[in-house]
Amino acid sequence: MEIRRNWKILVGIFICAIGIMFNGSVNAHATSLYTENRFEVMEEIDNPENYNGGYYAGEERNFTYKVTPKETGIYKIYSETDPEKEGYYNQNSLKIYAFNESKQVITTLDGIGIDGEKVYVEANIYMVKGKSYYIGFRTYDIEGKFVEVTMSKTNFVAQPKMKYHFYFDTYFTGDTEYVKGNYYWDNENATLTLDNCEMGPCRIGLSASNLDRPNGEKYFFAVEDFPTVKNIKVILKGENKFISPLNESDEYTTMLFVRGGNSLNNNYVNVGIEFTGGGTLNIDQDYIVDLAEIVGDIVLNDITLNINWEKSALLGRKVFDTDSNLKIINSTINAKLHFGHALFGATADIIVDDSQFCINAVWGDEWKDKQIAGIFYANDEVLLNSGELLIAADPEYLELLEKNKYCSLGMNEEGVEINKDKFTFASVNNVDISQLKYTLENTTYIYDGKAKTPKVTIPGLVEGKHFEVKYSDNVNVGKAKFTVTGIGMFTGKIEGTFEIAEKSVENQAGEDVNTETTLTDGKLLYKILLDASADEKTAGKVQVVGLQKKNLKKITIKAVVTLDGKKYNVTSIAANAFKGNKKITKVTIGKNVTTIGKKAFFGCKKLKTVKINSKKLKVGKKAFYRKGGKKLTIRVPKKLKKKYKKAFKKAKTNKFIVK
């Protein structure tokens, strides 16, 4: 059961006290137009086919051109300078970076030294007619030096031939990889699935190579410019975990990185990565370096992140860091954030839509004189479109936050845009937990004479450290009680109840179900067909026998459920399970269901859609027979459309279409 409570904590703080770090200051000098922001355009070019020019390096770092070609093609970008300073030459004095108009990184390259006389950098960039690109140069220790820049169109033809890679890099962590649980790599679709998987300490490598090298030359391109090129996807199912080493001396922890082209000697492509799937990723990174080293876009879409980052020996790190854009969509972020760091970093934009953040900020005495990082750290813009953010810390830390306004390190709050109607936030030194969202592991139990203690989860908090739970009247049939009490800065109480039911319940058809082997997940009732093993190595089997939550309109019958701490495969739907239901409109049936009993959904007049994920299914007689109602749409695996159409027709299903 999930209970959502509106936050009633209203604290008057500045907009920048959301914890946003923005690097957007502009410094103009008489000797050069020069900026710290990579997207601050110093010169616009519409003739990259034949351009010769340059600029004088200033005190700052970046000089950026906005290039809009009149023809599509691969353009050679070249720059050189004399980096001599006090008798030494530094090839790191000059670097190049390139982004497309959506601020996706195309490449970043270091300079190359020649005979101690000059440093040059060059790159072949694919650009599309009419689109704009940011081509910039980053310099070090060469103030006042002239930097030559030339651009020209090549005769190369871009035809990317992609190859994707997945591997464990155990160079820093020993010869063995530590993985517990299931993971799958789909090379064709560039997709990694983590299914209740625990990894670490190790490095998880994902990369994409372009095998097309015209005339032996390498070229760079934005993934957006070639729709056939895929970004890498990570699908999270269930509970997954990345863990850190046991002690601070091991600098290398669990890291997931997408390798991009940062050298003239490789052919990697700067693809992005999307985390999705509705699952959870628990990040236990006490001694973290950057968790995700990504060059392309990062998208967090419909996931839950629980981040424990209480310790760190390094300053200014981020959990997710990209050289492009970072988007957080329909996700929940619960984090313990170490003082001096940021959770999310991006060279371009950070965009938040319909997401919730609960942050518990902590620090040690050694960080008090350091500059503050925040939740977000972007070189361009932070756009908070919709969602909620709560920061909790002790009074001394909050005073320091207000003093610095989360805008130290030269960050500029003008780069923060907040939709005040749809994005809310609060910063407090004491949190009343009664105002927070929580979940109860189970809301209904079947009486067996034993005490019931369903786990209480409050996102971002740890039981025993931030709150304690006590139970009463939790043995006999009736309403059992639980009380959650805050600890330390977390105050207040949550009081609630759950049900202990007798050993006799009815399914939808009013028939008795043997409840000695029946459990519930709060929504559906399940009959145990085969119990799970005590060591959790072998999953059990259950059958869906009816509804626990009577007002459900959309029913999802999962492939696997966890009941009383054990995992069960859902293999069948009982006869008459939902017979005569007047509210159900949609049913999704998991891949492990092989049998639907007779009249299971008989007379469900409002039922409009059935989605079937199983590849082998027996449908009982009149399982979906209805008098009245609209035509039933049944969605099945594409290759099984003909087979299932025949099966539903044989089962006396009326008014239906199989898609």
Secondary structure, 3 states (H helix, E strand, C coil): CEECCCCCCCCCCCHHHHCEEECCCCCECCCCECECCCCCCCEEECCCCEEEEEEECCCCCEEEEEECCCCCEEEEEEEEECCCECCECCHHHEEEEEEECCCCEEEEEECEEECCCEEEEEEEEEECCCCCEEEEEEECCCCCCEEEEEEEECCCCCCCCEEEEEEEECCCCCCCCCEEEEEEEECCCCEEEEEEEEECCCEEEEEEEECCCHHHCCCECCHHHCCCCCCEEEEEECEEEEECCCCCCCCCCCEEEEECCCCCCCCECCCCEEEECCCEEEEECCCCCCCEEECCCEEEECCEEEEEECCCCCCCCEEEEECCCEEEECCEEEEEEECCCEEEEECCCEEEECEEEEEEEECCHHHCCCCCCCCEEECCCEEECCEEEEEECCHHHHHHHHHHCCCCCCCCHHHEEECCCCEEEEEECCEEHHHCCEEECCCEEECCCCCCCCCEECCCCCECCCEEEEEECCCCCEEEEEEEEECCCEECEEEEEEEEECCEEECCCCCEEEHHHEEECCCEEEEEEECCCCCCCCCEEEEEEEECCCCCCEEEECCEEEECCEEEEEEEECCCCCCCCCCCCEEEECCCCCEECCCCCCCCCCCCEEEECCCCCEECCCCCCCCCCCCEEEECCHHHHHHHHHHHHHCCCCCEEEC
